[in-house]
Structures are given as C-alpha cells and as structure tokens.
Amino acid sequence: MGGRAAGTTVGVSTGSRRRAVWRRPSPSPGTDGSRTPAWLEEGLATTHTPAHRAENSEDQTDDGEDDPDVGDDLDAKQDADDDEDDAEDDHVSSFGGARPDGRGSVLPHSVRANTHHHNGLLTSSEHPTPGGWTTHSRSTVLTLGHVRVESLVVSAPAGDRFEMPVVHHPAVAIAIVAEGGQVLVLRTYRHAVGRHGLELPGGLVEEGEEPVEAARRETAEETGLRPEGPGRGLITFEPLPGSVVGAVHVHLWETAPVPTGLPRDPLEPGRVEWLPVADVPRLAVDGTLLGSGTLVGLLLYLAESG
C-alpha cells in the first residue's frame, strides 16, 4: 500500500504546537520482497492528515535551516516555537540511525495506542521496562498448536530500534524420580533434532494445573509409574530467555513410585529405564541427555547429592 517516500519526517500533533517527530529511514527489503510491514504502514497512514502534512512542511523548512545540536536558530526569523523544534530534533531516532546515547525513539501516537491482541492485530506500548527496553508495537504472526510467535518492534537501552521475534511456549514440568542411586528416564527419539537419547519424564503444564501435578501426571502417562508424596520443587528456569517465553519446572521425588496399573499412553514414545546417577556427567558431555530440563535437573540433583 502507499506511503511517504523513504527518509521523510512525520510530524504528529499532540495538542497546540507540541509534536512528536519521527524520521522514517529507507526500509530494507524482506525475504519476501516486501519493505515496510503492512501493519506499520497502516499505523503511519492514520497520522498523515492534510493538516499534519501542512504543519510538517513548515517544520521541515525551519528544521532544514536549524542545526539540531545548536541551541540558536540560523534562520532570520526567530519564532517562539523554533527552539522547541530544535529540541525535538535532538530527540529523533530511527530504525536504522545511530544510537542516540540511550534516548528512546518516538513513534506517532496512533502507533503508540495501547491496544491488545491475540489474532495478529497491532498492539503497542511506550512503557519502558525496568531493564530500559521499550516495546513500541507487537503483532501475532503465527499460531500453531500450543505455540504462538509474535513480532515486536522494540528499542534497546542504548537506543537501537529493531524488529524482534518472540516465541510463546506453554510451561513444561519435569520429574526426577530417584531411588537407590538411580533415576527414572525414557530412552527416546526427538525428530526435531534428529537424535536418540535419554530424557526425564515430563510434558506441558495444562491450563489451571500446578506444575507439580503436571510432572506427576506426565510421569504416570509416559512410564506407567506414579510419583507418590509431595516431593519438592528443585528448580524453575527459562531455557531461552532471549527469544522464547516458556518456563521449565523440575520437581524431585526421592520415594519409590507406584505402578499405575494402566497402559502407557501409546502417543508417548520411549523405553523406560533406570539410569545410575553416577553416569550423568558422562552422558551430559557426550550428548545422550536430551533437553534443558533433563540436563539442568540431573546436574543440579547430582551437585546436591554430593
């Protein structure tokens, strides 16, 4: 769809003469040949009214004569709002511009609108996090099964502005069932990575379910053995915090499990084995232990066991 030429300045009226200014750089072509995302074009288009364009043209004429880093104007006419324009120029940043020494980027108000979505609709927020990051917009680009992928436009603490994918995955509960120096594991094959190996029993935490109960249920379904007693939480962690939201909960039982008397879930692959704890370091190094929950859980258990 149409839009302003690359490199133009967009002025947005926010009441009387105060404006937020956003300089839009030349977009880089995407892998599909597209340039600026359609949802961002729509957000920008709502700010480009005739009144804004006329006001922005006046500002561009004035700004072209002003040095954004010089306090006084160079033009002959010194209007009361000129210094305000210069100050606004000093706080402009862009997707591809240099880092503005930690100052946040400014988007048009319609793109900053605080809305919500879960169906691919644009949402945004200009509220910085405690870590100094600001999310300007977000949209769901894919929902497949229990996984949802978002595209975020963010500003990092140093001012860099870029598009960031975030994968939302349900929490996972893992069980360590230990008895007599051995732990209950499954020998299985994981097609995504094309590898055979050993895993602790576990699976997704269902909506409204406590992680400890999910670990107990998954163990019974996968192995035919149900952990008894309360056990204890060993560790909860985020395995890929840079791009994936999805906690892993590891729960420990050091009591003998009870046979369920029920057939194992036919959709749960793997052969039940008892693994000597002493073998954990070697199997971790050679890649036999699969998954972060298995690795972190067993190595921590081994460290605690002395």
C-alpha positions in Angstrom: 0.0 0.0 0.0 1.1 3.6 -0.5 3.1 5.7 2.0 5.5 8.5 2.3 8.8 8.4 0.5 11.7 6.9 2.5 13.7 9.3 4.6 10.8 11.8 5.2 9.9 13.3 8.5 6.5 12.7 10.0 5.1 15.3 12.4 2.3 14.4 14.7 0.2 17.0 16.5 -0.2 16.2 20.2 -2.0 19.4 21.2 -1.4 23.1 20.3 2.1 23.3 18.8 3.8 20.3 20.6 4.7 17.5 18.2 6.3 14.1 18.3 8.7 13.8 15.4 9.7 10.5 13.7 12.1 10.3 10.9 11.4 7.2 8.8 14.5 5.7 7.2 14.7 3.7 4.0 13.3 0.2 4.8 15.3 -2.9 4.0 13.6 -5.4 1.7 12.4 -8.5 3.4 12.9 -12.1 2.3 9.5 -12.0 0.6 10.4 -8.9 -1.3 8.2 -6.6 0.9 9.5 -3.5 2.5 7.8 -1.8 5.4 5.3 -4.2 7.1 1.7 -3.5 6.1 0.5 -3.2 9.7 3.1 -0.5 10.3 2.2 1.3 7.1 -1.4 1.4 8.3 -0.4 2.9 11.6 1.6 5.6 9.9 -1.1 6.4 7.4 -3.5 7.4 10.1 -1.2 10.2 11.2 -0.7 11.7 7.7 -3.7 14.0 7.6 -3.6 17.1 5.4 -3.3 19.3 8.5 -0.3 17.4 9.7 1.3 17.5 6.3 0.9 21.3 6.1 2.3 21.7 9.6 5.1 19.3 9.0 6.1 21.1 5.8 6.5 24.3 7.8 8.6 22.4 10.4 10.8 20.9 7.7 11.6 24.3 6.2 12.5 25.6 9.6 14.4 22.5 10.6 16.4 22.5 7.4 17.8 25.8 8.5 18.5 24.8 12.1 21.3 22.6 13.4 19.7 20.1 15.7 22.6 20.3 18.1 22.9 24.0 18.2 20.8 26.0 20.7 20.1 29.0 18.4 18.4 29.1 15.0 20.3 30.1 11.9 17.2 31.4 10.1 16.5 35.0 10.0 13.1 34.7 11.7 13.2 33.5 15.3 9.7 32.2 16.1 8.9 31.2 19.7 8.5 27.6 18.7 11.8 27.3 16.8 13.8 26.3 19.8 11.2 23.7 20.7 11.5 22.3 17.2 15.3 22.1 17.7 14.8 20.3 20.9 12.5 17.8 19.3 15.1 17.2 16.5 17.7 16.3 19.2 15.4 13.5 20.4 14.7 12.0 17.0 15.9 8.4 16.4 15.1 5.8 13.7 15.1 2.1 12.9 18.5 2.5 11.1 20.0 5.6 12.7 23.0 5.8 15.0 22.5 5.2 18.7 21.1 8.3 20.4 23.0 7.7 23.7 20.2 5.9 25.4 17.4 8.2 24.4 14.2 6.4 23.3 12.7 6.6 19.9 9.4 8.4 19.3 6.5 7.0 17.3 3.3 8.6 16.1 0.5 8.5 18.6 -1.7 6.1 16.6 1.2 3.5 16.6 1.7 4.0 20.3 -2.0 3.3 21.0 -2.3 0.9 23.9 -4.4 -1.9 22.5 -4.4 -5.7 22.9 -4.5 -8.6 20.6 -4.1 -12.3 20.1 -5.2 -12.6 16.5 -2.5 -10.8 14.5 -3.7 -7.3 15.4 -1.3 -4.5 16.0 -0.7 -3.6 19.6 1.8 -1.3 21.2 3.1 0.3 24.4 5.6 3.0 25.0 6.1 2.0 28.7 9.8 1.1 29.2 10.6 -2.0 31.2 12.9 -2.0 34.3 15.7 -3.1 32.1 15.3 0.0 29.9 13.7 -1.7 26.9 10.6 -0.2 25.2 8.1 -2.1 23.2 6.6 0.1 20.5 4.3 -2.4 18.8 3.6 -6.1 18.7 1.6 -8.4 16.5 1.0 -12.2 16.3 2.5 -13.6 13.1 1.9 -17.3 13.7 -0.2 -19.5 16.0 0.4 -23.3 15.6 -0.9 -25.7 18.1 0.3 -24.5 21.5 3.0 -22.2 20.2 2.4 -18.5 19.3 5.0 -16.3 17.6 5.0 -12.5 18.0 6.8 -9.8 16.1 7.8 -6.9 18.4 9.3 -3.5 17.4 11.5 -2.6 20.3 14.1 -0.1 21.4 17.1 -1.4 23.4 18.5 0.6 26.3 21.2 2.1 24.0 18.6 3.3 21.6 18.8 0.7 18.9 15.4 0.1 17.3 14.6 -3.2 15.6 12.1 -6.0 14.9 12.3 -8.9 17.4 10.6 -12.3 17.2 9.3 -13.8 20.5 8.1 -17.4 20.8 5.5 -18.1 23.5 5.5 -21.8 24.6 3.5 -23.3 27.5 5.4 -24.1 30.7 6.9 -27.6 30.9 7.0 -29.7 34.1 9.8 -32.3 34.5 10.0 -35.1 37.1 13.1 -36.6 38.8 12.1 -39.8 40.4 15.2 -41.1 42.3 15.6 -44.4 44.1 18.7 -46.3 45.2 21.2 -44.1 43.3 19.2 -44.3 40.1 16.7 -42.0 38.3 13.8 -42.8 36.1 14.3 -41.9 32.4 13.0 -42.6 29.0 15.1 -43.6 26.0 13.5 -41.8 23.1 14.0 -40.2 19.7 13.4 -36.5 19.1 12.6 -35.8 15.4 13.1 -32.0 15.6 16.8 -32.5 16.3 17.2 -35.9 14.7 18.7 -37.6 17.8 18.2 -40.6 20.1 18.8 -40.1 23.8 17.6 -40.1 27.4 15.1 -37.7 28.9 13.4 -37.3 32.2 9.6 -37.8 32.1 7.6 -34.6 31.7 5.4 -32.5 29.5 3.3 -29.4 29.1 1.5 -27.9 32.1 -2.2 -27.7 31.2 -4.2 -24.6 31.9 -5.1 -24.3 35.6 -2.7 -27.1 36.5 0.0 -26.8 39.1 3.5 -27.7 37.8 4.0 -30.4 40.4 0.7 -32.1 39.4 1.7 -31.9 35.7 5.0 -33.6 36.4 3.3 -36.3 38.4 0.6 -36.8 35.6 3.1 -36.9 32.8 5.4 -39.4 34.6 2.4 -41.7 35.1 1.3 -41.4 31.5 4.8 -41.9 30.0 6.2 -44.6 32.3 3.3 -46.3 34.0 4.8 -45.3 37.4 3.3 -42.5 39.5 5.4 -40.5 41.9 4.0 -40.5 45.5 4.1 -37.9 48.2 4.6 -34.1 47.8 8.3 -34.3 46.7 9.8 -30.8 46.3 10.5 -28.3 43.7 14.1 -28.4 42.6 14.4 -25.5 40.1 12.4 -23.3 37.7 14.2 -21.6 34.9 13.7 -20.0 31.4 15.9 -22.0 29.0 16.0 -19.4 26.1 15.1 -16.0 27.6 16.5 -14.1 24.6 13.6 -15.2 22.3 11.4 -17.8 24.0 8.9 -17.3 26.8 8.3 -20.7 28.4 9.4 -21.8 31.9 10.7 -25.3 32.8 9.8 -26.6 36.3 11.8 -29.5 37.7 10.3 -31.4 40.6 12.1 -34.1 42.7 10.7 -37.2 44.3 13.1 -39.5 46.3 10.5 -42.1 47.1 9.6 -45.3 45.2 6.9 -44.7 42.5 3.7 -46.7 42.4 2.7 -48.6 39.3 -0.5 -47.1 37.8 -1.8 -50.4 36.5 -2.9 -48.6 33.4 -1.4 -49.0 29.9 1.1 -46.3 28.9 -0.1 -43.6 26.6 0.6 -45.0 23.1 1.4 -41.5 21.8 4.2 -41.1 24.3 7.4 -42.6 22.7 10.3 -44.1 24.7 11.5 -47.1 26.7 11.5 -46.8 30.4 15.0 -47.2 32.1 16.6 -46.6 35.4 19.8 -44.5 35.0 22.7 -44.7 37.5 23.2 -41.1 38.8 27.0 -41.6 38.6 26.6 -41.8 34.8 25.0 -38.4 34.5 28.3 -36.3 33.9 29.5 -38.6 31.1 26.1 -38.7 29.4 25.7 -35.0 29.6 29.1 -34.4 27.9 28.5 -36.9 25.1 25.1 -35.5 24.2 23.0 -38.5 25.3 20.9 -36.4 27.8 18.3 -34.5 25.7 16.7 -31.2 26.7 17.4 -28.4 29.1 15.1 -29.8 31.8 16.9 -33.1 31.8 20.4 -31.6 31.8 19.8 -28.8 34.4 17.7 -31.0 36.6 20.0 -34.0 36.7 23.2 -31.9 37.1 21.7 -29.9 39.9 20.5 -33.1 41.6 23.9 -34.6 41.3 25.5 -31.5 42.8 23.1 -31.5 45.7 23.7 -35.2 46.3 27.4 -34.5 46.8 
